[in-house]
Amino acid sequence: MLERLHRWRAERFAARHPLPEADWAEARARLPLLAALGDDEAERLGWRAWRFLHSKRISLHPELAESTPFDLPARLALAAQGCLLTLGWSDAEHLEAFAGVHEIQVLPDAFRRQVEEMDEFGVMHAYEDERAGETSHQGPVVLSFTDLMESGGLEGFNVVIHELAHKLDLGNSLDVDGFPPLPGDIDPKEWHRVFTAVWDDLQAHLARGEATPIDDYAATHPGECFAVCCEHFFTAPDVLHAAYPELYALLARYFRQAPLARLPSEPAIPR
Ligand SMILES: [Zn+2]
């Protein structure tokens, strides 16, 4: 019943707002991440991104708005990178997952925030933290323009996927904890076991002074571990699969997608 209602809404939207095909093709041509999609997935993602732009506000900092052409292909590309996360889910699941996303703000550069954190002894520490993006439970998703421009490739970095992964994580709690709402066929114990193994491995690499197989920002917090693993799952699935095959398989079930199969078949450029 719910699915029928969503289908009807999608059809009504399509009748009123035809997909700007040329702009969507341009968006795909600009980003290797989107160009890698097959035709069926690309068509589905185009519609999702187009509807996303109609239901969420995308705000550009005034300083950027003057100097930066942020045309429709750029807006579609931004929305599509976010909607890629939920592409394997039904319309109902996709809308529910991003119900807490109201606005995406793009700021000129990585921004600094005063952070105050209580340590385990109850002592407050204040420090400045430089971030590429920021997300809170009902607050806007904030992205730095520089990092947005660096996203969209197949190199394991994507600030849109990272911040929206935090929004998925926040679907069942007020803080990011690396534990998003899980579908019925994934046992929370399995989720915990697989992520803990990755977490422990990252910490062991750092303790030995070795480079970590995925971005070491994953080792700073369980919530960051989930977000960074999502970035790799979609934009460097070969790296994630080689380092942590069990985690790749778990995320493939969670997202109901197989990004490894989308990678161009030419020999990979060593990273
Ligand atoms: Zn983060």
Residues whose N, C-alpha, C, O or C-beta is under 5 A from the ligand:
A	BS01	ZN	E224 A227
